[in-house]
Amino acid sequence: MGADGGTIPKRCELVKKKKKAEKLDRSVKNATKWRNCQLSQQPLKKPIIACRYGRLYNKETVIEAILTKTIQNFEVASHIKGMKEKSKDILFIKQ
């Protein structure tokens, strides 16, 4: 039985839709930005520095990346050129 030509399936009945990518909750996303270093993804520890874009970094991690000349490899910190006190790139946060 069946296959007698009674129904013709539509495209939407045959083709399955792709699953939408799950998005992170905005509060979770912001919490990780405020609690983790943007370079190393490690928890923030004193001393902390902030760049002109508002990203927070562990000072030790930034110094290490500058000295090993790998800071340009990180997209989130490629704008940081040095650690001068009067530089517009970074802000030293006093604890």
N, CA, C and O atoms as a CHARMM CRD file, in Angstrom:
* protein
*
  380
    1    1 MET  N      0.82900  -1.13500   0.00000 PROA 1      0.00000
    2    1 MET  CA     0.00000   0.00000   0.00000 PROA 1      0.00000
    3    1 MET  C      0.89800   1.22800   0.00000 PROA 1      0.00000
    4    1 MET  O      2.10800   1.11300   0.19100 PROA 1      0.00000
    5    2 GLY  N      0.35100   2.32700  -0.19900 PROA 2      0.00000
    6    2 GLY  CA     1.11900   3.55500  -0.27300 PROA 2      0.00000
    7    2 GLY  C      1.74400   3.69200  -1.64300 PROA 2      0.00000
    8    2 GLY  O      1.53500   2.84300  -2.51000 PROA 2      0.00000
    9    3 ALA  N      2.49300   4.73000  -1.84600 PROA 3      0.00000
   10    3 ALA  CA     3.14300   5.02600  -3.12300 PROA 3      0.00000
   11    3 ALA  C      2.14000   5.04100  -4.26200 PROA 3      0.00000
   12    3 ALA  O      2.48300   4.72300  -5.40100 PROA 3      0.00000
   13    4 ASP  N      0.91600   5.40300  -3.96400 PROA 4      0.00000
   14    4 ASP  CA    -0.10700   5.43500  -4.99300 PROA 4      0.00000
   15    4 ASP  C     -0.29200   6.83400  -5.56500 PROA 4      0.00000
   16    4 ASP  O     -1.21000   7.07800  -6.34900 PROA 4      0.00000
   17    5 GLY  N      0.59500   7.75700  -5.16500 PROA 5      0.00000
   18    5 GLY  CA     0.51600   9.10400  -5.71700 PROA 5      0.00000
   19    5 GLY  C     -0.45000   9.99700  -4.99200 PROA 5      0.00000
   20    5 GLY  O     -0.82400  11.05300  -5.50100 PROA 5      0.00000
   21    6 GLY  N     -0.85100   9.60300  -3.84200 PROA 6      0.00000
   22    6 GLY  CA    -1.83200  10.37500  -3.10300 PROA 6      0.00000
   23    6 GLY  C     -1.27000  11.65400  -2.49800 PROA 6      0.00000
   24    6 GLY  O     -1.97700  12.65800  -2.41100 PROA 6      0.00000
   25    7 THR  N     -0.01100  11.63100  -2.08000 PROA 7      0.00000
   26    7 THR  CA     0.57100  12.82900  -1.47800 PROA 7      0.00000
   27    7 THR  C      1.94800  13.08900  -2.07300 PROA 7      0.00000
   28    7 THR  O      2.67800  12.16700  -2.43600 PROA 7      0.00000
   29    8 ILE  N      2.27200  14.35000  -2.16000 PROA 8      0.00000
   30    8 ILE  CA     3.60500  14.75400  -2.62100 PROA 8      0.00000
   31    8 ILE  C      4.24300  15.53600  -1.47500 PROA 8      0.00000
   32    8 ILE  O      3.73000  16.58000  -1.07200 PROA 8      0.00000
   33    9 PRO  N      5.36500  15.02800  -0.94900 PROA 9      0.00000
   34    9 PRO  CA     5.99200  15.74400   0.16900 PROA 9      0.00000
   35    9 PRO  C      6.62000  17.06200  -0.29100 PROA 9      0.00000
   36    9 PRO  O      7.15400  17.17000  -1.39500 PROA 9      0.00000
   37   10 LYS  N      6.53900  18.04300   0.58000 PROA 10     0.00000
   38   10 LYS  CA     7.14600  19.33900   0.29700 PROA 10     0.00000
   39   10 LYS  C      8.60100  19.31900   0.75500 PROA 10     0.00000
   40   10 LYS  O      9.01400  18.44400   1.51600 PROA 10     0.00000
   41   11 ARG  N      9.35700  20.28300   0.28700 PROA 11     0.00000
   42   11 ARG  CA    10.77700  20.37200   0.63000 PROA 11     0.00000
   43   11 ARG  C     10.96800  20.52200   2.13900 PROA 11     0.00000
   44   11 ARG  O     11.85000  19.89000   2.72100 PROA 11     0.00000
   45   12 CYS  N     10.15400  21.34400   2.76100 PROA 12     0.00000
   46   12 CYS  CA    10.30100  21.58500   4.19700 PROA 12     0.00000
   47   12 CYS  C     10.04000  20.32100   5.01800 PROA 12     0.00000
   48   12 CYS  O     10.51500  20.21100   6.14800 PROA 12     0.00000
   49   13 GLU  N      9.30100  19.38300   4.46800 PROA 13     0.00000
   50   13 GLU  CA     9.04400  18.13700   5.17800 PROA 13     0.00000
   51   13 GLU  C     10.21400  17.16900   5.05300 PROA 13     0.00000
   52   13 GLU  O     10.39400  16.29700   5.90300 PROA 13     0.00000
   53   14 LEU  N     11.01300  17.32100   3.99500 PROA 14     0.00000
   54   14 LEU  CA    12.12500  16.40900   3.75800 PROA 14     0.00000
   55   14 LEU  C     13.45300  16.91800   4.31700 PROA 14     0.00000
   56   14 LEU  O     14.25800  16.13300   4.81800 PROA 14     0.00000
   57   15 VAL  N     13.68300  18.23500   4.23200 PROA 15     0.00000
   58   15 VAL  CA    14.96000  18.81900   4.63800 PROA 15     0.00000
   59   15 VAL  C     14.85600  19.30500   6.07800 PROA 15     0.00000
   60   15 VAL  O     13.95700  20.07100   6.42500 PROA 15     0.00000
   61   16 LYS  N     15.78500  18.85100   6.90400 PROA 16     0.00000
   62   16 LYS  CA    15.79700  19.28600   8.29200 PROA 16     0.00000
   63   16 LYS  C     16.60700  20.56800   8.41200 PROA 16     0.00000
   64   16 LYS  O     17.58800  20.76800   7.69500 PROA 16     0.00000
   65   17 LYS  N     16.19100  21.41500   9.31000 PROA 17     0.00000
   66   17 LYS  CA    16.88500  22.68400   9.52300 PROA 17     0.00000
   67   17 LYS  C     18.11100  22.46400  10.40200 PROA 17     0.00000
   68   17 LYS  O     18.14800  21.55700  11.23300 PROA 17     0.00000
   69   18 LYS  N     19.12200  23.32600  10.19700 PROA 18     0.00000
   70   18 LYS  CA    20.30800  23.27800  11.03300 PROA 18     0.00000
   71   18 LYS  C     19.96500  23.79300  12.41800 PROA 18     0.00000
   72   18 LYS  O     19.11000  24.66200  12.59000 PROA 18     0.00000
   73   19 LYS  N     20.65700  23.23300  13.40000 PROA 19     0.00000
   74   19 LYS  CA    20.46800  23.72100  14.75600 PROA 19     0.00000
   75   19 LYS  C     21.15800  25.06000  14.90000 PROA 19     0.00000
   76   19 LYS  O     22.24700  25.27100  14.36400 PROA 19     0.00000
   77   20 LYS  N     20.52900  25.95000  15.61500 PROA 20     0.00000
   78   20 LYS  CA    21.14800  27.24200  15.87600 PROA 20     0.00000
   79   20 LYS  C     22.21300  27.06600  16.95000 PROA 20     0.00000
   80   20 LYS  O     22.04400  26.29500  17.89400 PROA 20     0.00000
   81   21 ALA  N     23.30300  27.78900  16.78800 PROA 21     0.00000
   82   21 ALA  CA    24.37000  27.72800  17.77700 PROA 21     0.00000
   83   21 ALA  C     23.88000  28.32700  19.09200 PROA 21     0.00000
   84   21 ALA  O     23.21700  29.36400  19.11100 PROA 21     0.00000
   85   22 GLU  N     24.21400  27.66300  20.17600 PROA 22     0.00000
   86   22 GLU  CA    23.79300  28.15600  21.48100 PROA 22     0.00000
   87   22 GLU  C     24.60800  29.37700  21.85200 PROA 22     0.00000
   88   22 GLU  O     25.83000  29.38700  21.70300 PROA 22     0.00000
   89   23 LYS  N     23.93200  30.40400  22.33300 PROA 23     0.00000
   90   23 LYS  CA    24.60600  31.62200  22.74900 PROA 23     0.00000
   91   23 LYS  C     24.77200  31.60600  24.26000 PROA 23     0.00000
   92   23 LYS  O     23.90400  31.14700  25.00200 PROA 23     0.00000
   93   24 LEU  N     25.92700  32.12600  24.69300 PROA 24     0.00000
   94   24 LEU  CA    26.15000  32.25000  26.12000 PROA 24     0.00000
   95   24 LEU  C     25.28100  33.36200  26.68600 PROA 24     0.00000
   96   24 LEU  O     25.03600  34.37700  26.03400 PROA 24     0.00000
   97   25 ASP  N     24.83400  33.15500  27.87500 PROA 25     0.00000
   98   25 ASP  CA    24.06800  34.18400  28.55700 PROA 25     0.00000
   99   25 ASP  C     24.95900  35.40700  28.76100 PROA 25     0.00000
  100   25 ASP  O     26.13400  35.26700  29.10100 PROA 25     0.00000
  101   26 ARG  N     24.42000  36.58300  28.56000 PROA 26     0.00000
  102   26 ARG  CA    25.20300  37.81900  28.64200 PROA 26     0.00000
  103   26 ARG  C     25.84400  37.99200  30.02300 PROA 26     0.00000
  104   26 ARG  O     26.97500  38.46700  30.12000 PROA 26     0.00000
  105   27 SER  N     25.14800  37.61900  31.07100 PROA 27     0.00000
  106   27 SER  CA    25.70000  37.77600  32.41700 PROA 27     0.00000
  107   27 SER  C     26.89000  36.84300  32.63500 PROA 27     0.00000
  108   27 SER  O     27.84500  37.21600  33.31600 PROA 27     0.00000
  109   28 VAL  N     26.84800  35.64500  32.07100 PROA 28     0.00000
  110   28 VAL  CA    27.96900  34.71200  32.18000 PROA 28     0.00000
  111   28 VAL  C     29.16200  35.24000  31.39600 PROA 28     0.00000
  112   28 VAL  O     30.30100  35.16800  31.85700 PROA 28     0.00000
  113   29 LYS  N     28.89500  35.76600  30.21900 PROA 29     0.00000
  114   29 LYS  CA    29.95700  36.31000  29.38100 PROA 29     0.00000
  115   29 LYS  C     30.64600  37.49000  30.06800 PROA 29     0.00000
  116   29 LYS  O     31.87300  37.58100  30.06000 PROA 29     0.00000
  117   30 ASN  N     29.86600  38.38600  30.65900 PROA 30     0.00000
  118   30 ASN  CA    30.43800  39.53200  31.36000 PROA 30     0.00000
  119   30 ASN  C     31.19000  39.11100  32.61400 PROA 30     0.00000
  120   30 ASN  O     32.21200  39.70700  32.95300 PROA 30     0.00000
  121   31 ALA  N     30.70400  38.10600  33.29600 PROA 31     0.00000
  122   31 ALA  CA    31.36600  37.64600  34.51800 PROA 31     0.00000
  123   31 ALA  C     32.76100  37.12400  34.21700 PROA 31     0.00000
  124   31 ALA  O     33.68700  37.36700  34.99000 PROA 31     0.00000
  125   32 THR  N     32.92800  36.41700  33.12000 PROA 32     0.00000
  126   32 THR  CA    34.25500  35.90800  32.78100 PROA 32     0.00000
  127   32 THR  C     35.19300  37.04100  32.37700 PROA 32     0.00000
  128   32 THR  O     36.39600  36.96400  32.62500 PROA 32     0.00000
  129   33 LYS  N     34.65900  38.08400  31.76100 PROA 33     0.00000
  130   33 LYS  CA    35.50300  39.22600  31.39300 PROA 33     0.00000
  131   33 LYS  C     36.01800  39.96400  32.62000 PROA 33     0.00000
  132   33 LYS  O     37.14300  40.46200  32.61400 PROA 33     0.00000
  133   34 TRP  N     35.21500  40.03800  33.66300 PROA 34     0.00000
  134   34 TRP  CA    35.59400  40.78500  34.85900 PROA 34     0.00000
  135   34 TRP  C     36.38600  39.95800  35.85800 PROA 34     0.00000
  136   34 TRP  O     36.98300  40.51300  36.78100 PROA 34     0.00000
  137   35 ARG  N     36.40000  38.65600  35.69300 PROA 35     0.00000
  138   35 ARG  CA    37.09600  37.80000  36.65900 PROA 35     0.00000
  139   35 ARG  C     38.36100  37.15700  36.11400 PROA 35     0.00000
  140   35 ARG  O     39.19500  36.69000  36.88900 PROA 35     0.00000
  141   36 ASN  N     38.52100  37.12400  34.78700 PROA 36     0.00000
  142   36 ASN  CA    39.66600  36.44000  34.19300 PROA 36     0.00000
  143   36 ASN  C     40.52500  37.38600  33.38000 PROA 36     0.00000
  144   36 ASN  O     40.02900  38.34900  32.79400 PROA 36     0.00000
  145   37 CYS  N     41.82400  37.10200  33.35000 PROA 37     0.00000
  146   37 CYS  CA    42.76200  37.84900  32.51500 PROA 37     0.00000
  147   37 CYS  C     42.42800  37.56300  31.05500 PROA 37     0.00000
  148   37 CYS  O     42.19900  36.41200  30.68200 PROA 37     0.00000
  149   38 GLN  N     42.40000  38.60000  30.23400 PROA 38     0.00000
  150   38 GLN  CA    42.03400  38.43100  28.83000 PROA 38     0.00000
  151   38 GLN  C     43.13600  37.73400  28.02600 PROA 38     0.00000
  152   38 GLN  O     42.85100  37.15200  26.98000 PROA 38     0.00000
  153   39 LEU  N     44.38500  37.78200  28.49400 PROA 39     0.00000
  154   39 LEU  CA    45.47700  37.10600  27.78900 PROA 39     0.00000
  155   39 LEU  C     45.55500  35.62500  28.13800 PROA 39     0.00000
  156   39 LEU  O     45.54700  34.76700  27.25600 PROA 39     0.00000
  157   40 SER  N     45.63100  35.33700  29.42600 PROA 40     0.00000
  158   40 SER  CA    45.89000  33.96700  29.86200 PROA 40     0.00000
  159   40 SER  C     44.63700  33.19400  30.25300 PROA 40     0.00000
  160   40 SER  O     44.69500  31.97800  30.43500 PROA 40     0.00000
  161   41 GLN  N     43.50300  33.88300  30.38400 PROA 41     0.00000
  162   41 GLN  CA    42.24500  33.28500  30.83800 PROA 41     0.00000
  163   41 GLN  C     42.35600  32.71000  32.24600 PROA 41     0.00000
  164   41 GLN  O     41.54600  31.87100  32.63800 PROA 41     0.00000
  165   42 GLN  N     43.35100  33.15400  33.00700 PROA 42     0.00000
  166   42 GLN  CA    43.51500  32.77400  34.40600 PROA 42     0.00000
  167   42 GLN  C     42.76500  33.78300  35.27400 PROA 42     0.00000
  168   42 GLN  O     42.53500  34.91000  34.83400 PROA 42     0.00000
  169   43 PRO  N     42.37900  33.41000  36.48900 PROA 43     0.00000
  170   43 PRO  CA    41.71600  34.37000  37.37900 PROA 43     0.00000
  171   43 PRO  C     42.61300  35.58100  37.63900 PROA 43     0.00000
  172   43 PRO  O     43.83100  35.44800  37.75000 PROA 43     0.00000
  173   44 LEU  N     42.00000  36.75700  37.73500 PROA 44     0.00000
  174   44 LEU  CA    42.76000  37.97600  37.98000 PROA 44     0.00000
  175   44 LEU  C     43.35400  37.95900  39.37600 PROA 44     0.00000
  176   44 LEU  O     42.70800  37.53900  40.33700 PROA 44     0.00000
  177   45 LYS  N     44.59500  38.42200  39.47500 PROA 45     0.00000
  178   45 LYS  CA    45.25100  38.57200  40.77000 PROA 45     0.00000
  179   45 LYS  C     46.02300  39.87800  40.75700 PROA 45     0.00000
  180   45 LYS  O     46.41100  40.36300  39.69400 PROA 45     0.00000
  181   46 LYS  N     46.24600  40.44300  41.91800 PROA 46     0.00000
  182   46 LYS  CA    46.91900  41.73200  42.02300 PROA 46     0.00000
  183   46 LYS  C     48.36300  41.59500  41.58100 PROA 46     0.00000
  184   46 LYS  O     48.97200  40.56500  41.87000 PROA 46     0.00000
  185   47 PRO  N     48.93200  42.54200  40.91800 PROA 47     0.00000
  186   47 PRO  CA    48.39900  43.79700  40.38700 PROA 47     0.00000
  187   47 PRO  C     47.66900  43.57300  39.06400 PROA 47     0.00000
  188   47 PRO  O     48.00700  42.67700  38.29100 PROA 47     0.00000
  189   48 ILE  N     46.67300  44.39900  38.82700 PROA 48     0.00000
  190   48 ILE  CA    45.83300  44.31400  37.63100 PROA 48     0.00000
  191   48 ILE  C     46.02700  45.57300  36.81100 PROA 48     0.00000
  192   48 ILE  O     46.16400  46.66400  37.36500 PROA 48     0.00000
  193   49 ILE  N     46.04100  45.42800  35.48900 PROA 49     0.00000
  194   49 ILE  CA    46.07600  46.59300  34.61100 PROA 49     0.00000
  195   49 ILE  C     44.90300  46.51200  33.64200 PROA 49     0.00000
  196   49 ILE  O     44.37900  45.43400  33.36500 PROA 49     0.00000
  197   50 ALA  N     44.50500  47.67000  33.13600 PROA 50     0.00000
  198   50 ALA  CA    43.39900  47.74500  32.17800 PROA 50     0.00000
  199   50 ALA  C     43.88900  48.47100  30.93600 PROA 50     0.00000
  200   50 ALA  O     44.66300  49.42200  31.04100 PROA 50     0.00000
  201   51 CYS  N     43.45100  48.03800  29.77100 PROA 51     0.00000
  202   51 CYS  CA    43.83100  48.71400  28.53300 PROA 51     0.00000
  203   51 CYS  C     42.80000  49.79100  28.21100 PROA 51     0.00000
  204   51 CYS  O     41.81400  49.96000  28.92700 PROA 51     0.00000
  205   52 ARG  N     43.04200  50.50300  27.14000 PROA 52     0.00000
  206   52 ARG  CA    42.13400  51.59700  26.77000 PROA 52     0.00000
  207   52 ARG  C     40.76600  51.09400  26.32000 PROA 52     0.00000
  208   52 ARG  O     39.81600  51.87200  26.24600 PROA 52     0.00000
  209   53 TYR  N     40.65700  49.80700  26.02200 PROA 53     0.00000
  210   53 TYR  CA    39.37700  49.22700  25.61800 PROA 53     0.00000
  211   53 TYR  C     38.61000  48.63700  26.80300 PROA 53     0.00000
  212   53 TYR  O     37.52600  48.08100  26.62600 PROA 53     0.00000
  213   54 GLY  N     39.16700  48.75500  28.00200 PROA 54     0.00000
  214   54 GLY  CA    38.49900  48.27600  29.20100 PROA 54     0.00000
  215   54 GLY  C     38.74900  46.81800  29.52500 PROA 54     0.00000
  216   54 GLY  O     38.08500  46.26400  30.40100 PROA 54     0.00000
  217   55 ARG  N     39.67800  46.18800  28.85200 PROA 55     0.00000
  218   55 ARG  CA    39.99100  44.78900  29.14400 PROA 55     0.00000
  219   55 ARG  C     40.94900  44.71900  30.32400 PROA 55     0.00000
  220   55 ARG  O     41.83800  45.56000  30.45700 PROA 55     0.00000
  221   56 LEU  N     40.77200  43.72200  31.17500 PROA 56     0.00000
  222   56 LEU  CA    41.60000  43.56800  32.36600 PROA 56     0.00000
  223   56 LEU  C     42.62200  42.45900  32.15800 PROA 56     0.00000
  224   56 LEU  O     42.32000  41.41500  31.58100 PROA 56     0.00000
  225   57 TYR  N     43.85200  42.71100  32.64600 PROA 57     0.00000
  226   57 TYR  CA    44.95100  41.76300  32.49000 PROA 57     0.00000
  227   57 TYR  C     45.70200  41.63300  33.80700 PROA 57     0.00000
  228   57 TYR  O     45.71400  42.55700  34.62100 PROA 57     0.00000
  229   58 ASN  N     46.32700  40.47700  34.00800 PROA 58     0.00000
  230   58 ASN  CA    47.30600  40.33900  35.07700 PROA 58     0.00000
  231   58 ASN  C     48.57800  41.02800  34.60400 PROA 58     0.00000
  232   58 ASN  O     49.03900  40.77800  33.49100 PROA 58     0.00000
  233   59 LYS  N     49.14700  41.88900  35.43600 PROA 59     0.00000
  234   59 LYS  CA    50.33400  42.65200  35.05000 PROA 59     0.00000
  235   59 LYS  C     51.48400  41.71300  34.69000 PROA 59     0.00000
  236   59 LYS  O     52.20600  41.95300  33.72300 PROA 59     0.00000
  237   60 GLU  N     51.64900  40.65800  35.45800 PROA 60     0.00000
  238   60 GLU  CA    52.72500  39.69900  35.22900 PROA 60     0.00000
  239   60 GLU  C     52.61100  39.04600  33.84500 PROA 60     0.00000
  240   60 GLU  O     53.61800  38.85000  33.16600 PROA 60     0.00000
  241   61 THR  N     51.40400  38.71600  33.43700 PROA 61     0.00000
  242   61 THR  CA    51.17500  38.08200  32.14000 PROA 61     0.00000
  243   61 THR  C     51.51300  39.02500  30.99500 PROA 61     0.00000
  244   61 THR  O     52.10200  38.60900  29.99700 PROA 61     0.00000
  245   62 VAL  N     51.14100  40.29900  31.13700 PROA 62     0.00000
  246   62 VAL  CA    51.42600  41.28500  30.09000 PROA 62     0.00000
  247   62 VAL  C     52.92400  41.51700  29.97700 PROA 62     0.00000
  248   62 VAL  O     53.46000  41.57200  28.87100 PROA 62     0.00000
  249   63 ILE  N     53.60900  41.65300  31.11400 PROA 63     0.00000
  250   63 ILE  CA    55.06400  41.86100  31.08900 PROA 63     0.00000
  251   63 ILE  C     55.75100  40.67700  30.42600 PROA 63     0.00000
  252   63 ILE  O     56.65700  40.85700  29.61200 PROA 63     0.00000
  253   64 GLU  N     55.32700  39.48100  30.76900 PROA 64     0.00000
  254   64 GLU  CA    55.91500  38.27600  30.17800 PROA 64     0.00000
  255   64 GLU  C     55.69800  38.24100  28.66400 PROA 64     0.00000
  256   64 GLU  O     56.60500  37.87700  27.91400 PROA 64     0.00000
  257   65 ALA  N     54.50600  38.61500  28.21900 PROA 65     0.00000
  258   65 ALA  CA    54.20100  38.61100  26.78200 PROA 65     0.00000
  259   65 ALA  C     54.99800  39.68200  26.04300 PROA 65     0.00000
  260   65 ALA  O     55.41800  39.46500  24.90600 PROA 65     0.00000
  261   66 ILE  N     55.21100  40.83500  26.67800 PROA 66     0.00000
  262   66 ILE  CA    56.00100  41.89900  26.04200 PROA 66     0.00000
  263   66 ILE  C     57.46300  41.47900  25.93600 PROA 66     0.00000
  264   66 ILE  O     58.09100  41.67600  24.89600 PROA 66     0.00000
  265   67 LEU  N     58.01000  40.89900  27.00800 PROA 67     0.00000
  266   67 LEU  CA    59.41800  40.50100  27.00600 PROA 67     0.00000
  267   67 LEU  C     59.70700  39.37900  26.01400 PROA 67     0.00000
  268   67 LEU  O     60.77000  39.35700  25.39300 PROA 67     0.00000
  269   68 THR  N     58.77500  38.45600  25.86400 PROA 68     0.00000
  270   68 THR  CA    58.98000  37.35500  24.91500 PROA 68     0.00000
  271   68 THR  C     58.52000  37.71700  23.50700 PROA 68     0.00000
  272   68 THR  O     58.62600  36.91200  22.58100 PROA 68     0.00000
  273   69 LYS  N     58.00600  38.94700  23.35700 PROA 69     0.00000
  274   69 LYS  CA    57.54500  39.48100  22.06700 PROA 69     0.00000
  275   69 LYS  C     56.44000  38.62700  21.44100 PROA 69     0.00000
  276   69 LYS  O     56.38300  38.45500  20.22300 PROA 69     0.00000
  277   70 THR  N     55.57500  38.10300  22.29000 PROA 70     0.00000
  278   70 THR  CA    54.43800  37.32000  21.80500 PROA 70     0.00000
  279   70 THR  C     53.12600  38.07100  21.96200 PROA 70     0.00000
  280   70 THR  O     52.06400  37.53200  21.65300 PROA 70     0.00000
  281   71 ILE  N     53.18800  39.30700  22.43800 PROA 71     0.00000
  282   71 ILE  CA    51.95700  40.07200  22.68500 PROA 71     0.00000
  283   71 ILE  C     51.21100  40.35800  21.38800 PROA 71     0.00000
  284   71 ILE  O     49.98700  40.48800  21.40300 PROA 71     0.00000
  285   72 GLN  N     51.91600  40.45900  20.27400 PROA 72     0.00000
  286   72 GLN  CA    51.26500  40.72700  18.99100 PROA 72     0.00000
  287   72 GLN  C     50.48400  39.51500  18.48800 PROA 72     0.00000
  288   72 GLN  O     49.63300  39.65000  17.60900 PROA 72     0.00000
  289   73 ASN  N     50.76300  38.33900  19.03400 PROA 73     0.00000
  290   73 ASN  CA    50.04800  37.12100  18.62900 PROA 73     0.00000
  291   73 ASN  C     48.63900  37.05200  19.21900 PROA 73     0.00000
  292   73 ASN  O     47.79000  36.31500  18.71800 PROA 73     0.00000
  293   74 PHE  N     48.39400  37.81400  20.27400 PROA 74     0.00000
  294   74 PHE  CA    47.09400  37.81600  20.93600 PROA 74     0.00000
  295   74 PHE  C     46.24200  38.93300  20.36100 PROA 74     0.00000
  296   74 PHE  O     46.63100  40.10000  20.39900 PROA 74     0.00000
  297   75 GLU  N     45.09600  38.58200  19.83600 PROA 75     0.00000
  298   75 GLU  CA    44.20300  39.57900  19.23200 PROA 75     0.00000
  299   75 GLU  C     43.68000  40.56800  20.27100 PROA 75     0.00000
  300   75 GLU  O     43.48600  41.74300  19.96100 PROA 75     0.00000
  301   76 VAL  N     43.45100  40.10600  21.49700 PROA 76     0.00000
  302   76 VAL  CA    42.89700  40.97600  22.53300 PROA 76     0.00000
  303   76 VAL  C     43.91200  41.95900  23.09000 PROA 76     0.00000
  304   76 VAL  O     43.53300  42.89000  23.80000 PROA 76     0.00000
  305   77 ALA  N     45.19900  41.77500  22.78700 PROA 77     0.00000
  306   77 ALA  CA    46.21900  42.66500  23.35200 PROA 77     0.00000
  307   77 ALA  C     47.20100  43.16900  22.30600 PROA 77     0.00000
  308   77 ALA  O     48.26700  43.66900  22.66400 PROA 77     0.00000
  309   78 SER  N     46.87700  43.05500  21.04100 PROA 78     0.00000
  310   78 SER  CA    47.82400  43.46000  19.99500 PROA 78     0.00000
  311   78 SER  C     48.05200  44.96500  19.97400 PROA 78     0.00000
  312   78 SER  O     49.03000  45.42500  19.38500 PROA 78     0.00000
  313   79 HSD  N     47.17400  45.74400  20.60300 PROA 79     0.00000
  314   79 HSD  CA    47.31700  47.20100  20.63700 PROA 79     0.00000
  315   79 HSD  C     48.28100  47.66500  21.72800 PROA 79     0.00000
  316   79 HSD  O     48.67800  48.83000  21.73300 PROA 79     0.00000
  317   80 ILE  N     48.66200  46.78700  22.64500 PROA 80     0.00000
  318   80 ILE  CA    49.57800  47.16300  23.72700 PROA 80     0.00000
  319   80 ILE  C     51.00700  47.07900  23.20400 PROA 80     0.00000
  320   80 ILE  O     51.45200  46.03000  22.73900 PROA 80     0.00000
  321   81 LYS  N     51.71400  48.19800  23.28900 PROA 81     0.00000
  322   81 LYS  CA    53.08300  48.26800  22.77100 PROA 81     0.00000
  323   81 LYS  C     54.12100  48.22700  23.88400 PROA 81     0.00000
  324   81 LYS  O     55.21900  47.70800  23.68600 PROA 81     0.00000
  325   82 GLY  N     53.78600  48.76600  25.05000 PROA 82     0.00000
  326   82 GLY  CA    54.74900  48.81300  26.14500 PROA 82     0.00000
  327   82 GLY  C     54.05400  49.07600  27.46400 PROA 82     0.00000
  328   82 GLY  O     52.82900  49.18000  27.52700 PROA 82     0.00000
  329   83 MET  N     54.85600  49.18500  28.52600 PROA 83     0.00000
  330   83 MET  CA    54.31200  49.35200  29.87000 PROA 83     0.00000
  331   83 MET  C     54.67300  50.70300  30.47600 PROA 83     0.00000
  332   83 MET  O     54.79400  50.80000  31.69800 PROA 83     0.00000
  333   84 LYS  N     54.84800  51.73400  29.68200 PROA 84     0.00000
  334   84 LYS  CA    55.20600  53.05000  30.21100 PROA 84     0.00000
  335   84 LYS  C     54.05400  53.60600  31.03700 PROA 84     0.00000
  336   84 LYS  O     52.88300  53.39900  30.72000 PROA 84     0.00000
  337   85 GLU  N     54.41100  54.31300  32.10000 PROA 85     0.00000
  338   85 GLU  CA    53.40300  54.88800  32.99800 PROA 85     0.00000
  339   85 GLU  C     52.51200  55.90000  32.28500 PROA 85     0.00000
  340   85 GLU  O     51.31700  55.97000  32.57400 PROA 85     0.00000
  341   86 LYS  N     53.06100  56.68000  31.36600 PROA 86     0.00000
  342   86 LYS  CA    52.29300  57.72900  30.69900 PROA 86     0.00000
  343   86 LYS  C     51.67300  57.25600  29.38600 PROA 86     0.00000
  344   86 LYS  O     51.10300  58.05700  28.64600 PROA 86     0.00000
  345   87 SER  N     51.77900  55.98300  29.10100 PROA 87     0.00000
  346   87 SER  CA    51.22800  55.43500  27.87200 PROA 87     0.00000
  347   87 SER  C     49.70400  55.48200  27.90000 PROA 87     0.00000
  348   87 SER  O     49.09100  55.31500  28.95500 PROA 87     0.00000
  349   88 LYS  N     49.10400  55.70700  26.75100 PROA 88     0.00000
  350   88 LYS  CA    47.64700  55.71400  26.65000 PROA 88     0.00000
  351   88 LYS  C     47.09100  54.29500  26.52400 PROA 88     0.00000
  352   88 LYS  O     45.88300  54.08000  26.61400 PROA 88     0.00000
  353   89 ASP  N     47.99200  53.33100  26.31300 PROA 89     0.00000
  354   89 ASP  CA    47.55200  51.95300  26.10100 PROA 89     0.00000
  355   89 ASP  C     47.03400  51.28400  27.37100 PROA 89     0.00000
  356   89 ASP  O     46.07700  50.51100  27.31600 PROA 89     0.00000
  357   90 ILE  N     47.65900  51.57400  28.51900 PROA 90     0.00000
  358   90 ILE  CA    47.27800  50.86000  29.73300 PROA 90     0.00000
  359   90 ILE  C     47.05900  51.78800  30.91200 PROA 90     0.00000
  360   90 ILE  O     47.59000  52.89800  30.96100 PROA 90     0.00000
  361   91 LEU  N     46.27800  51.32000  31.84400 PROA 91     0.00000
  362   91 LEU  CA    45.97700  52.03900  33.07800 PROA 91     0.00000
  363   91 LEU  C     46.31600  51.10900  34.23500 PROA 91     0.00000
  364   91 LEU  O     45.82400  49.98300  34.30200 PROA 91     0.00000
  365   92 PHE  N     47.15400  51.58200  35.13700 PROA 92     0.00000
  366   92 PHE  CA    47.52700  50.78300  36.29500 PROA 92     0.00000
  367   92 PHE  C     46.47400  50.97500  37.37400 PROA 92     0.00000
  368   92 PHE  O     46.19200  52.10100  37.78200 PROA 92     0.00000
  369   93 ILE  N     45.90500  49.89500  37.82800 PROA 93     0.00000
  370   93 ILE  CA    44.85300  49.95200  38.83600 PROA 93     0.00000
  371   93 ILE  C     45.50100  49.81900  40.20800 PROA 93     0.00000
  372   93 ILE  O     46.18800  48.83600  40.48700 PROA 93     0.00000
  373   94 LYS  N     45.28000  50.81000  41.05800 PROA 94     0.00000
  374   94 LYS  CA    45.86300  50.81300  42.40500 PROA 94     0.00000
  375   94 LYS  C     45.01800  49.93500  43.31800 PROA 94     0.00000
  376   94 LYS  O     43.78900  49.97900  43.27400 PROA 94     0.00000
  377   95 GLN  N     45.68300  49.14700  44.13600 PROA 95     0.00000
  378   95 GLN  CA    44.98900  48.28300  45.07200 PROA 95     0.00000
  379   95 GLN  C     45.10100  48.84600  46.45700 PROA 95     0.00000
  380   95 GLN  O     44.57700  48.26100  47.40500 PROA 95     0.00000
